Amino acid sequence: RLANARVSRRGREVAMSLGALPPVPRRPRPSCEAADRASVALGCVAVDQLTLVGLASDVALVRGPDGRSVILRAGDRVGAGAWRVAAFEDGALILADGEGEDAARRPLPLPGA
């Protein structure tokens, strides 16, 4: 039963051939209607409605329109459209909508910066 393996035996010799691995179940995407965690709630709002509250060299504090805040690190996803945290620069959090050099980049500046 190990990975759908087939085992056969001939005298003292045992042969095993592996079958296909069972599919990995995918976790369902969180529903925006039942957002009870801050990270889920911030994943359901437009990036225009997010406010950068604090910024350090490797983390950022972002607040949504309902007042919930979440700490973001490089690679985290935020906002409707699943923007990715790409970089932390002086006075701004840089978000990207894809991978690589061709990804659209969008700064989320600190208020007053």
C-alpha positions as CSV (number, residue, x, y, z in Angstrom):
1,R,0.0,0.0,0.0
2,L,3.0,2.3,0.2
3,A,2.5,4.9,-2.6
4,N,0.4,2.4,-4.6
5,A,3.3,0.0,-4.8
6,R,3.1,-3.5,-6.3
7,V,5.0,-6.2,-4.5
8,S,5.8,-9.6,-5.9
9,R,7.8,-12.4,-4.4
10,R,9.6,-15.3,-6.1
11,G,11.3,-17.5,-3.6
12,R,13.7,-15.4,-1.6
13,E,13.5,-12.5,-4.1
14,V,11.1,-9.6,-3.5
15,A,10.4,-7.1,-6.2
16,M,8.6,-3.8,-5.7
17,S,7.4,-1.3,-8.3
18,L,6.0,2.0,-7.3
19,G,2.7,3.3,-8.7
20,A,1.6,6.9,-9.0
21,L,1.5,8.9,-5.8
22,P,-2.0,9.8,-4.6
23,P,-3.0,13.4,-5.4
24,V,-2.2,16.0,-2.7
25,P,-5.4,17.6,-1.5
26,R,-5.4,21.4,-2.1
27,R,-6.5,23.6,0.7
28,P,-9.5,25.7,-0.3
29,R,-9.0,29.4,-0.7
30,P,-10.3,31.3,2.3
31,S,-13.7,32.9,1.8
32,C,-13.7,36.7,2.0
33,E,-17.3,36.7,3.4
34,A,-16.2,34.8,6.6
35,A,-12.9,36.6,7.2
36,D,-12.2,36.3,10.9
37,R,-8.4,36.5,10.8
38,A,-6.6,39.7,9.9
39,S,-4.4,38.2,7.2
40,V,-7.5,36.8,5.5
41,A,-9.4,40.1,5.8
42,L,-6.4,42.0,4.3
43,G,-6.3,39.5,1.4
44,C,-9.9,40.5,0.5
45,V,-9.5,44.3,0.2
46,A,-8.1,46.4,-2.6
47,V,-4.5,47.5,-2.2
48,D,-5.7,51.1,-2.5
49,Q,-7.5,50.7,0.8
50,L,-4.4,49.4,2.7
51,T,-2.4,51.7,4.9
52,L,1.3,51.2,5.7
53,V,1.6,51.9,9.5
54,G,5.1,50.9,10.2
55,L,8.2,49.7,8.4
56,A,11.5,48.1,9.4
57,S,14.2,46.5,7.3
58,D,12.5,43.1,7.0
59,V,8.8,43.6,8.2
60,A,6.0,45.9,7.6
61,L,2.8,46.7,9.6
62,V,-0.2,47.2,7.3
63,R,-3.8,48.2,8.3
64,G,-7.0,47.6,6.4
65,P,-10.0,49.8,6.2
66,D,-11.7,48.0,9.1
67,G,-8.8,48.8,11.4
68,R,-7.3,45.3,11.5
69,S,-3.5,45.2,11.2
70,V,-1.1,42.4,10.1
71,I,2.7,42.1,10.1
72,L,4.0,41.3,6.6
73,R,7.4,39.7,5.6
74,A,9.0,39.3,2.2
75,G,7.0,36.8,0.1
76,D,3.7,37.3,2.0
77,R,0.6,37.9,-0.1
78,V,-1.8,40.8,0.6
79,G,-4.7,42.6,-1.0
80,A,-7.2,41.5,-3.6
81,G,-5.3,40.1,-6.5
82,A,-2.8,38.5,-4.2
83,W,0.0,41.1,-4.4
84,R,3.3,39.7,-3.1
85,V,5.6,41.7,-0.7
86,A,8.7,42.2,-2.9
87,A,10.9,44.6,-1.0
88,F,11.2,47.0,1.9
89,E,12.6,50.4,0.9
90,D,13.0,53.7,2.7
91,G,9.5,54.9,3.4
92,A,7.7,52.4,1.2
93,L,6.7,48.7,1.0
94,I,7.1,47.4,-2.6
95,L,4.4,45.0,-3.8
96,A,4.6,42.9,-7.0
97,D,1.8,41.2,-8.9
98,G,4.0,38.4,-10.3
99,E,7.4,36.9,-10.3
100,G,10.6,38.0,-12.0
101,E,11.7,41.3,-13.6
102,D,8.5,41.6,-15.6
103,A,6.2,41.8,-12.5
104,A,4.3,45.0,-12.0
105,R,5.6,46.7,-8.9
106,R,3.6,49.1,-6.7
107,P,4.9,51.1,-3.8
108,L,2.8,51.3,-0.6
109,P,4.2,54.4,1.1
110,L,4.2,55.4,4.7
111,P,1.8,58.3,5.2
112,G,3.7,61.6,4.9
113,A,6.7,60.0,3.3
